[in-house]
């Protein structure tokens, strides 16, 4: 039997498609600024830039005056607050505008399966942990290359912001359209069952770690806290993350249906995908 839910239903597929369209708009705004208004990016002052100012004769008071005048620009704080609130919302079990793939770590959403096989659960954990480790290595390798390009002045702060904006769009492309991590590394059935679903903001803001600035570092390290919280919960309560032990993660109980476009994926023991027609998912 399906799990009853008396709360007003939200069409999560439409919700995520709407968010994807919004994110594409954000990306094109940043791309427009990158081409036509590069001075916007001068607001992102780094510690290294402050040292250059000091070497050029600026006093500490003069540097503070510059920094305070830049930080007072409302849209910088507005963008920062928007991302912070989005990350904080993922820490709240009752926030309903995100899929169960993100909320499954909370005890409130755990609906235990009676007499589930704990050995099978730990085998699932081990398999998915291996996929997560490979994903982390690939991601750190990619961003290591990006960081090296920044260190050697091949790219600058503008490019790092643009890359983060691109990652911001790709995060929801993975949810709505196609996900390379699902297909090649994690090999999970759907986003609701995804082992790394709450890694999204950590991945988005990874390039920001190379910019030593209040706005960038606060976003990155908040995203890192979100990731660590997710991982600690998985270690302590793995039963919340596996459909074999948590009823809400099973297809028949799914309220989100965000796999409408990309479909549900089934993999055999060798990791080869078994394709299903979308009509079988309805």
For each residue, the residues with C-beta under 8 A, 3 or more apart:
1:
2: 252 253
3: 111 247 248 253
4:
5: 9 255
6:
7: 96
8:
9: 5 255
10: 15 96 97
11: 14 15
12: 15 16 99 255 256 257 258
13: 16 17 176 256 257 258 260 261
14: 11 17 18
15: 10 11 12 18 19 97
16: 12 13 19 20 99 172 175 176 258
17: 13 14 20 21 176
18: 14 15 21 22
19: 15 16 22 23 172
20: 16 17 23 24 169 172 173 175 176
21: 17 18 24 25
22: 18 19 25 26
23: 19 20 26 27 168 169 171 172
24: 20 21 27 28 169
25: 21 22 28 29
26: 22 23 29 30 165 168 169
27: 23 24 30 31 165 166 168 169
28: 24 25 31 32
29: 25 26 32 33
30: 26 27 33 34 161 162 165
31: 27 28 34 35 162 165
32: 28 29 35 36 37
33: 29 30 36 37 38 40 41
34: 30 31 38 41 158 161 162
35: 31 32 38
36: 32 33
37: 32 33 40
38: 33 34 35 41 42 158
39: 42
40: 33 37 43
41: 33 34 38 44 157 158 161
42: 38 39 45
43: 40 70 73 76
44: 41 157 161 211 213 215 216
45: 42 49 50 66 67 70 213
46: 49 50 157 211 212 213
47: 50 51 212 213
48: 51 52 212
49: 45 46 52 53
50: 45 46 47 53 54 63 67
51: 47 48 54 55
52: 48 49 55 56
53: 49 50 56 58 62 63 66
54: 50 51 57 58 60 63
55: 51 52
56: 52 53
57: 54
58: 53 54 62 63 66
59: 62 63
60: 54 63 64
61: 64 65
62: 53 58 59 65 66
63: 50 53 54 58 59 60 66 67
64: 60 61 67 68
65: 61 62 68 69
66: 45 53 58 62 63 69 70
67: 45 50 63 64 70 71
68: 64 65 71 72
69: 65 66 72
70: 43 45 66 67 73 76
71: 67 68 76 77 214
72: 68 69
73: 43 70 76 77
74: 77 78
75: 78 79
76: 43 70 71 73 79 80 215
77: 71 73 74 80 81
78: 74 75 81 82
79: 75 76 82 83
80: 76 77 83 84 215 218 219
81: 77 78 84 85
82: 78 79 85 86
83: 79 80 86 87 201 205 219
84: 80 81 87 88 218 219 222
85: 81 82 88 89
86: 82 83 89 90 201
87: 83 84 90 91 201 219 222 223 226
88: 84 85 91 92 222
89: 85 86 92 95 97 98
90: 86 87 95 98 102 198 201 226
91: 87 88 226 229
92: 88 89 95
93: 103 106 107 108 109
94: 108
95: 89 90 92 98 103
96: 7 10
97: 10 15 89
98: 89 90 95 102 103
99: 12 16 102 103 175 191 192 197 256 258
100: 103 104 109 192 248 249 254 255 256
101: 104 190 191 192 193 194 197 256 258
102: 90 98 99 105 197 198
103: 93 95 98 99 100 106 109
104: 100 101 109 110 192 240 241 246 248 249
105: 102 198 229 230 233 234 237 240 241
106: 93 103 109 110 240
107: 93 110 237 240
108: 93 94
109: 93 100 103 104 106 240 246 248
110: 104 106 107 237 239 240 246 248
111: 3 246 247 248 253
112: 116 239 245 246 247
113: 116 244 245 246 247
114:
115:
116: 112 113 120 121 239 244 245
117: 120 121 244
118: 121 122
119: 122 123
120: 116 117 123 124 244
121: 116 117 118 124 125 238 239 242 244 245
122: 118 119 125 126 238
123: 119 120 126 127
124: 120 121 127 128 242 244
125: 121 122 128 129 234 238 241 242
126: 122 123 129 130
127: 123 124 130 131
128: 124 125 131 132 186 188 195
129: 125 126 132 133 195
130: 126 127 133 134
131: 127 128 134 135 185 186 187 195
132: 128 129 135 136 186 195 196
133: 129 130 136 137
134: 130 131 137 138 185
135: 131 132 138 139 181 185 186 196 199
136: 132 133 139 140
137: 133 134 140 141
138: 134 135 141 142 185
139: 135 136 142 143 203 206
140: 136 137 143 144
141: 137 138 144 145
142: 138 139 145 146
143: 139 140 146 147 206 207
144: 140 141 147 148
145: 141 142 148 149
146: 142 143 149 150 155 160 163 207 210
147: 143 144 150 151 207 209 210
148: 144 145 151 152
149: 145 146 152 154 155 159
150: 146 147 153 154 155 156 159 160 210
151: 147 148 210
152: 148 149
153: 150 156
154: 149 150
155: 146 149 150 159 160
156: 150 153 159 160
157: 41 44 46 160 161 211
158: 34 38 41 161 162
159: 149 150 155 156 162 163
160: 146 150 155 156 157 163 164 207 208 210 211
161: 30 34 41 44 157 158 164 165 207
162: 30 31 34 158 159 165 166
163: 146 159 160 166 167 207
164: 160 161 167 168 204 205 206 207 208
165: 26 27 30 31 161 162 168 169
166: 27 162 163 169 170
167: 163 164 170 171 203 204 206 207
168: 23 26 27 164 165 171 204
169: 20 23 24 26 27 165 166 172 173
170: 166 167 173 174
171: 23 167 168 174 175 200 203 204
172: 16 19 20 23 169 175 176
173: 20 169 170 176 177 178 179
174: 170 171 177 178 179 180 181 182
175: 16 20 99 171 172 179 191 258
176: 13 16 17 20 172 173 258 261 262
177: 173 174 261 262
178: 173 174 183 262
179: 173 174 175 182 183 191 262
180: 174 183 184 185
181: 135 174 184 185 186 196
182: 174 179 185 186 187 188 191 194 265
183: 178 179 180 187 265 273
184: 180 181 187
185: 131 134 135 138 180 181 182
186: 128 131 132 135 181 182 194 195 196
187: 131 182 183 184 265 267 271
188: 128 182 191 193 194 195 265
189: 193 243 264 265 266
190: 101 193 194 258 259 264 265
191: 99 101 175 179 182 188 194 197 258 259
192: 99 100 101 104 249 254 256 258
193: 101 188 189 190 243 249
194: 101 182 186 188 190 191 197
195: 128 129 131 132 186 188 234 241
196: 132 135 181 186 199
197: 99 101 102 191 194 200
198: 90 102 105 201 226 227 230
199: 135 196 202 203 227 230
200: 171 197 203 204
201: 83 86 87 90 198 204 205 219 222 223 226 227
202: 199 205 206 220 223 224 226 227
203: 139 167 171 199 200 206
204: 164 167 168 171 200 201 223
205: 83 164 201 202 208 209 216 219 220 223
206: 139 143 164 167 202 203 209 220
207: 143 146 147 160 161 163 164 167 210 211
208: 160 164 205 211 216 217 219 220
209: 147 205 206 216 217 220
210: 146 147 150 151 160 207
211: 44 46 157 160 207 208 216 217
212: 46 47 48 216 217
213: 44 45 46 47 216 217
214: 71 217 218
215: 44 76 80 218 219
216: 44 205 208 209 211 212 213 219 220
217: 208 209 211 212 213 214 220 221
218: 80 84 214 215 221 222
219: 80 83 84 87 201 205 208 215 216 222 223
220: 202 205 206 208 209 216 217 223 224
221: 217 218 224 225
222: 84 87 88 201 218 219 225 226
223: 87 201 202 204 205 219 220 226 227
224: 202 220 221 227 228
225: 221 222 228 229
226: 87 90 91 198 201 202 222 223 229 230
227: 198 199 201 202 223 224 230 231
228: 224 225 231 232
229: 91 105 225 226 232 233
230: 105 198 199 226 227 233 234
231: 227 228 234 235
232: 228 229 235 236
233: 105 229 230 236 237 240
234: 105 125 195 230 231 237 238 240 241
235: 231 232 238
236: 232 233
237: 105 107 110 233 234 240 241
238: 121 122 125 234 235 241 242 245
239: 110 112 116 121 242 245 246
240: 104 105 106 107 109 110 233 234 237 245 246
241: 104 105 125 195 234 237 238 246 249
242: 121 124 125 238 239 245 246 249
243: 189 193 246 249 250
244: 113 116 117 120 121 124
245: 112 113 116 121 238 239 240 242
246: 104 109 110 111 112 113 239 240 241 242 243 249
247: 3 111 112 113 250 253
248: 3 100 104 109 110 111 253 254
249: 100 104 192 193 241 242 243 246 253 254
250: 243 247 253 254
251: 254 264
252: 2
253: 2 3 111 247 248 249 250
254: 100 192 248 249 250 251 257
255: 5 9 12 100
256: 12 13 99 100 101 192
257: 12 13 254 260
258: 12 13 16 99 101 175 176 190 191 192
259: 190 191 262 263 264 281
260: 13 257 278 281
261: 13 176 177
262: 176 177 178 179 259
263: 259 275 276 277 278 281
264: 189 190 251 259 276 281
265: 182 183 187 188 189 190 273 276
266: 189 273 274 276
267: 187 271 272 273 274
268: 271 272 274
269:
270:
271: 187 267 268
272: 267 268
273: 183 265 266 267
274: 266 267 268
275: 263
276: 263 264 265 266 280 281
277: 263 280 281
278: 260 263 281 282
279: 282
280: 276 277
281: 259 260 263 264 276 277 278
282: 278 279
